[in-house]
Amino acid sequence: MPKPNIFITIDTEHSIGGAFADPALKPVGNDKRIYGRVDGKEYGIPLIMDIADRYGIPLTFFVEVLNKYYFGENETREVCEYILGRGHDVQLHLHPNYLNFREENPGAQRYRDNMSAYSLEEQSALIAEGKELLTRYCGRAPIAFRAGNYGADANTLKALKENGFVIDSSYNAAFPKHSRRICEDQINDAVHLHGVWELPITNFIEDVPFKGRRLKPLDLNGVSFAEMKSVIDQSCPGQGLENLTIILHSFSFVKALDVQYSRCKIRNYVVQRFENLCRFLHERRDALACSNLADFSSKGQFKNGAAEFFKVAPHLSVLRGIEQKVFEF
């Protein structure tokens, strides 16, 4: 019986750093937002890969490229070469708000950040530009895409198909305002739409007394290891989701205390969550298939999955809420 596929994905991106609101401020680049350099150590993608490599876990990095309109091309080329040099996967991520740096007054924000703000033709042109950049940086074409802010729509998928992409991973059921623009139906596993495979961020049902019922994505910064483990355990072969997609960010381990990242603290509890997750996936390697998107796409094929949302025991969510309050503030 096929094993559930586990995809760990990392949105890898810079920050506007308050520059739209205050022209005296500058966007924050590789040093803090991607490498996470704080007090002489690296808490960004180097540490993420160090932990994953200890347990043999492959990673997919969705790397934002339109930042070239502020940083130039070398900034992101360096990141792509570093990721590939360590044996992990690079795919395409776009934040069109960087187009504003082509303008005399970037703060006017002529360009919106969500892909859904653009026509099919405009989206196709943006994706073509991103694909060309990433192909030059990596020496191969990307096959998967994620929109910044999960802000895609059905036209995004059509534009991806036009540009030869196989996978979109922009759907997140916890953000219905955006996800319904991609698909009216609620999905939580791979579905073939408009000629590409939509691979949603995996969500579960949080149902805590006096707090209400809501969907929570498997985002390392927002849920505990115990909650992630519960969802993965419920996806045993033949009974649950066939594909589980987890998300974190290049800066997930770093909490900025100001928009310029001049003062930061390390989220050690999030680092420990990731360590626990990677160790668990390694220990369960006989029952789970961890892959990056490039390798999976070259070897296998998705199947249409069910829109199943598992429940997590309320006490796990309560404990996570306590953990966040204790360590985050």
GIBEL-V199801 format. One record per run of one state. SS is the DSSP state (A for helix, B for strand, O for the rest). FROM is the first residue (numbers start at 1). TO is the last residue. If there is no record, write none. Layout:
ss:SS from:FROM to:TO
ss:SS from:FROM to:TO
This chain:
ss:O from:1 to:3
ss:B from:4 to:12
ss:O from:13 to:14
ss:B from:15 to:15
ss:O from:16 to:27
ss:B from:28 to:28
ss:O from:29 to:29
ss:A from:30 to:34
ss:O from:35 to:36
ss:B from:37 to:38
ss:O from:39 to:40
ss:B from:41 to:42
ss:O from:43 to:44
ss:A from:45 to:54
ss:O from:55 to:59
ss:B from:60 to:64
ss:O from:65 to:67
ss:A from:68 to:71
ss:O from:72 to:73
ss:A from:74 to:85
ss:O from:86 to:88
ss:B from:89 to:94
ss:O from:95 to:95
ss:A from:96 to:102
ss:O from:103 to:105
ss:A from:106 to:108
ss:O from:109 to:114
ss:A from:115 to:117
ss:O from:118 to:119
ss:A from:120 to:138
ss:O from:139 to:143
ss:B from:144 to:147
ss:A from:148 to:150
ss:O from:151 to:153
ss:A from:154 to:162
ss:O from:163 to:166
ss:B from:167 to:168
ss:O from:169 to:171
ss:B from:172 to:172
ss:O from:173 to:175
ss:A from:176 to:182
ss:O from:183 to:190
ss:B from:191 to:193
ss:O from:194 to:195
ss:B from:196 to:198
ss:O from:199 to:200
ss:B from:201 to:201
ss:O from:202 to:202
ss:B from:203 to:208
ss:O from:209 to:211
ss:B from:212 to:217
ss:O from:218 to:218
ss:B from:219 to:219
ss:O from:220 to:224
ss:A from:225 to:234
ss:O from:235 to:242
ss:B from:243 to:249
ss:O from:250 to:253
ss:B from:254 to:256
ss:O from:257 to:263
ss:B from:264 to:266
ss:O from:267 to:267
ss:A from:268 to:283
ss:O from:284 to:287
ss:B from:288 to:290
ss:O from:291 to:292
ss:A from:293 to:299
ss:O from:300 to:310
ss:B from:311 to:311
ss:O from:312 to:313
ss:A from:314 to:328
ss:O from:329 to:329
